[in-house]
Amino acid sequence: MKQRLFTKNFTLLILGQVSSLFGNYILRLALSMYVLEATGSAAVFAGIVSIAIVPTIFLSPLGGIFADRADKRTIMVALDTLTGIAVLSAAVCLTGENAVAVIGVLLVILSVLGAFETPTVQACIPQMLTGDGIIRGNAVVNSTASVAYLTAPFLGGILYAAIGLKPVMHTSVGCFSTTALLEYFIKLDGRPGKCQGKLLSMIKKDFLESLRFILKEQPDIRKLLFLAALSRFFVMGVTLVGLPFLIRTVLKLGAAYYGGAESSLAVATILGSIAAGLLTEKLKSERMSLMLAAIGACMIPAGAVFLFPSGPAVRYSVNVAAFCGIQAAISIFSIFAVSLIQQKTPGHLIGKVMAYTSAITTCAQPAGQMVYGIWFDRFKDAVYLVLIPTGITVCLIGLSAAGFFRKHNTYFTKNW
């Protein structure tokens, strides 16, 4: 019998995520626009955002430990409440003279809280759902994030232009408060691990236990994490750096074209998430290597179109189509990879393992952006020398991983 997906708990979680993500996106858009207007420098905000990522990377493992040791519902309610308080406090303290400093501190605080929230939310899904319901649940969560990403910046821009920064901040406070209220009514089965002995000793013990689990007891999870990080390195580097560079610098097209491309990518992510949910019974683990290879296969035509004489419109259309294919494929692969990791992780370690997943993939993103930023600058007159070799490399990685996924298909089929 197929498990019902939208149970009361999962519905409350999704509604809370909708409210939280919407509040987050409109807030960050308004903050970025305010800093750009106040300083006239994109580099200033980029620097602030880069610094704010650091706490998420280093504190995620600690967030995973708390997710396994404390009641997950209590953690989520507390974190969203604290987020609302932090934003409200920043709005009260914000003045024209201290704006950049206050916004910088706020982003760091949000990064710290995010390090605890992300593994907790991911650890909730295996407690709410089982079997292929976990994959469908992750697909819904991913679709929710994509829809919020598609709609919130547009609405946030309208709100910011109409009412200014502080009212937008107050709106986001309302979103976080709504999320906390919805999460309060979630009821999870299972008891969190008991906290015994000194806090530092407990953290050290949990940290070593989770590392031993990933490195020695379950090397398959280590390999999945490596593949997820590697795919994120290539995709985020090519997409976040390459696409705007190709459209604005190489093709010399306006911002409207880039906006259209971004919207198309968001739609592709949503479609990929929906496909992942629909393909849970057909796309077993042995075919996940094909998703990796598909990512690389889509990069090749994006570069190859620059080898032939064609106008900006043709090159733009080919690249948008290719990048949409990349986005849909990486969405499917990521959902299945995270779901497989959740399936192979026992309940008392799920928060910590999800934290490592978040930290490792987060590290891969800025690394990919820096590397591809250098490469695209170096080969701006021959971008095919970046895109085609990258596509071939990712294809080879996907094909080489076929044996790994085929080997473990029997295990995953039994558990699904």
N, C-alpha and C positions, 0 to 999 in steps of 0.2 A: 504494500500500500504506500502510495506516494505521500510524503510528509507535507502537511500544510505549512506553507512558508510564512504567511502573515499572521502569526500568533499574536496575542496581546503584547507580549514582551518585545518581540521583534518590531511590531508596528510602532510601539512607543520609542524604541531605539531609533528607528528610521525618521520618525517625525522630529525627534530631538536633534538628529544629525542635520536635517533640512534647516531647522531654525538656527542651529549653531554655525553651520557652514555659510548660510546667508549672512548672518551677523559678522562672521569673520571676513568674508570677501568684501562686503560693502565698507567695512572698517578699514581694511588694508588699502583699498582703492582710494578712499578719502584721505588717508594719511599720506599716501604716495603723492597724490595731487597737491596736497597742502605743502609738503616739503619741497616739491618741484617749484611751486609758485613762490615760496618763501626764499629759497636759495638760488633758484635758476640752474641747479646742478643735478643731473641724473646720477652723477658719481657719488654725491653725498648720500642719497637714499640707497643706492646700491651697496655702499659701504655699511650703512646701518643694517640693512637686511642681511648682508653676509655675516656680520658680527652676531646678529640675533639667531642665526642658524646653529652656532656653536653649542649653546646649552642643550638644544634638542639632541645633537649627536652624542654628547658626553653623558647626559642625564637619562637618556632612554633606557639603558639597562637598569638603572635605579627605579625608573618608573615601572618597568616590568616586574621587579621584585615586589614593589608595593601592590601591583595589580594581583599578584598571586597570594600575598600575605593578608591583604585587607579585603573588605567587602567591595566588590566592583561597583555596585550601584552607589554606595556611599562615596567612593572615589569620584565617580562621574558627576554626581550632584555637587560635591564640594568644589571640584575643579571648575565647573561652569559658573558656580556662584562666585568663586574667587576671580574668575575672568571678568565677570560683570562688574565686580567691585573695583578691579584694577582699571578697567576702561572708564568707569564713572569717576574714579579718583583722578585719572589723567585729564578728563574733561574739566573737572573743577580747577585743577592746577594750571591748565594750559593758558598761556598768554603769548602775545606776539614776540616777547623777548626770549622766553624759554622754550618755545615750541619744539625746536629740533631736539633739545635735550630730553624733554618730557616724552616725545614720540619715540626716541631711541630707547629710553628706559622701559616704556610700555611694550615695545616689540620684544625686548629681552624677556620681560615677565611673561608675555604670551608664549614665547618660545619655551621657557621653563615649564609652564603649565602644560603645553602641548606634548612635551616629552613624557609626561605622566598620563595624559589622556589617550593618546594614540594606541599604545599597547593595551590599555584597559578596554577600550572599545573593541579592538580586534580580538581580545581574549573573551569577550562576552558572547561572540557569535557561536563558537563551539558549545557553549553552555545552553544556548537557546535552540540550536538546530543540530541535526545529525545527518550523516551520510551525504548524499548529493545536495541536501538542503544547505550545507555549509557553502558549497560553490555558488548556489543560487542566491544565498544570502549575501555573500561577498560581491556578487554581480550587482545586486540591488544597491548595496552601499556605494559601490564604485559609480553606478549610474546616478545616484543621488548627488554625489560630489560633482560629477560632470555637469548635471543640470544646473546645480548651484553656480558652478564656475561660468556656465554659459549665460545665465540670466542676471546674477547678482552684480557683476561689474557694470552692466548697462543701467540697471536700476540705481545702483550706487552712484554712478556718474550723474544721473538726473537729480537724485536727492542732494548730492553735494553742490551741484550748480544752483539748485533751488533754495536750499536752506542752510548750507554751510557745514563746516566740520563738526562743531559741537552737537548740533541736532542729529547728525549721522551717528556720532558716538553714542548718544542717548538711545537711538534706535537699536544699535547693536547690543547695548546693555539689556534692552527689552528682549532681544532674541536669545541671549544667553540665559536670562532669567526664565524664559519659557522652556528652554531646553532642560534646565535644572528641575523645573516643575514636572515635566514629562518623565524624566529619568527617575524621579522619586517614586513613581508608581510601578517601576519595573521590579519584578520578583524573580530572583535567580536561585536555582537549585544548587546544592553543594555548599560546603563550608570552606571559607578561606583557611590557609595554613596558619597554624598558631605561631605567635611571636614569643619565642622563648630565649632567655639569656639576654646579653647585651646587644644593643642595636647594631653596632659596628661588626660584632662577631656574626650576627645573623645575616647581615648584608654580604659579608665576605663568604660565608658558607653558601648562600644562595647563588652568588656570583660564580663561585667555583663549580658548584653543582650544575648550573646551566651551561657553563663552558665545557665541562666534561661530557655533558649530554650531547652537545652539538659536535664537538671535536672527536670524541671517541665512541660514544654509544650509538649515535645516529649520524654517521658521516654523509648519509644521503641528504640530510637537511643542510649540512655544510655545502654540499654541491649545489643544491637548489638555491641557497643564498648567494653563492658565487655566480650562478647563471643569472639570477635576478639582478644582482648588482652590475654584472657585465652588460646585460641588455640595457639597463638604465643609463649606464655610462655612455653607450653609443647613441641611444635614442634621445636622451636629454641634451647631449652635446650637439647632435645634428639638428634636433628640432628647435630647442630654445635659442641656440646661437645661429644655426645655419639658415632656418627659414626666414627670420627677419632680415638677415644679412643678404640673402639671395633676392628677396623682394625689394628692399629699400636701396641697397648698395649696388648689387650686380644688375638687376633689371631696372633699377631707378623708377620704381612705381610708387604711388602715393600711399599715405597711411590707410586710406579706405581699403586698398587691396590687401594690406596686411591684416586689417580688422576682419575682412571677409575670410581670409585664410584661417585666422584664429577661431572664428565661429565654426568653420568647417571642421577643424580639428576637434573641437568640443563635441560636435554632432557625431563625428567618427568614434570618439571615445564612448559616447552613450550607446551607439549601435554595437560597438564591440562588447560592452558590458551586457547588453541584452542578448547578444549572440552567445556569450559565455553561459548565461543562465539557461538558454534554450538547448545548448549543446552538451549539457552535463552528462547525458547518457550515451552520447555518440563520440564526443571528443575525449577519449580516455588519455591517460598519461603518455602512452606510447606515441601519440600524435602531437604532443606538446613541442617536440623538436621541430615539427613543421611550422609552428607558429613563430619560432625563433628564425627559421630559415625564411619565412615570409617577410619578416621585418627587413632582412637584408635584401631580399629580392625586390622590395619596393624602393629601396635606396638607389638601385642601379639605374632605372629609367630616369630618376630625378637628376642624376649626373649625366646620363647619356644624351639627354636632350640638348645639352650645351655643346655637344660634339658636332651637331648638325646646324646648318644655317636655318634659323627660324626666328620669328619675332618674339617680343616680350610676352604677348598674349598667350602664345602657344607654350612657351617655357613656363609661364606662370600657371597655366591650367594643368600641365603635366606634373609640375612640382606639388601643387595643392592636392591633386589626386593621389600622388605617390605618398605624400606625408599623411594623408588621411588613412591610407592603407597601413602605414607604419603605426599610426596611433591606434587603429582598431586591433591590429595584431598584438601590440604590446599590452593593450588592455586585457585581451583574452588570456595571454600568457601570464600576466601578473596575477590575475584572479585565480587561475588554476594553480599557480606556484604557491601563493599564500594559502590556498585551501589545502593543498597537499601537505604543507608544513604544519598546518593546524591539525590535520588528520593524524600525523605521525608523532604529535607532541602530547604527552599526558597532561591532564588538567592542572596539576600543581606546578607545571613549568610553562604553561601556555603564555602567560603574560611576559615572562622573561624572554622567551624565544621570539615572540612578536616584537619585543623591544629591540632585539638584535636585528631583526629583519628591517625595522624602520630605520635604525641607526646606520646600518650598512648601505641601504639603498639611498639614504639621504646623503651620505658621504660621496657616493658615486656621482650624484648629480652635479655638484660644483666642480668636481674633478673633470668630468666630461665637458662642461661648459668652458673651463679654462683651456683645455687641450684643443678643443675645436675652435675656440676663439682665435688661438694662435694659428692653427692650420688654415682657417678660412681667410685670415688676413694675409697669410703667406701665399696662398694660391687663389687670390680673388679673381685673377684673370683666367684661371683654369680650374674652376670649382669641381669639375668632374674628377680631378685627381684626388679630391677628398671624398666625394660621395661614392664613386664606383668602387675603389678599394675597400672602403668601409662596408659597403653592401656585400661584397664578396666575403670579407672577413666574418660578418655576422651570419651569412649563409653557411659558411664552413663550421662555425661554432654550433649552429643549430643542427646540422647534419651529424657532427661528431657526437652530439648529445643524444642521438637517437637510441644508441645501445643502452645508455643509462636509463632512459624512460621505458624502454621495452622490457628491460630486466625487472623493473618494479611494477609493471602493469598489473600482474596477477595480484600483488598485495593490495594495490589501490582499488582494483575491481572488487575484491572481497569486502573491503571496508566501505565502499560506496553502495 
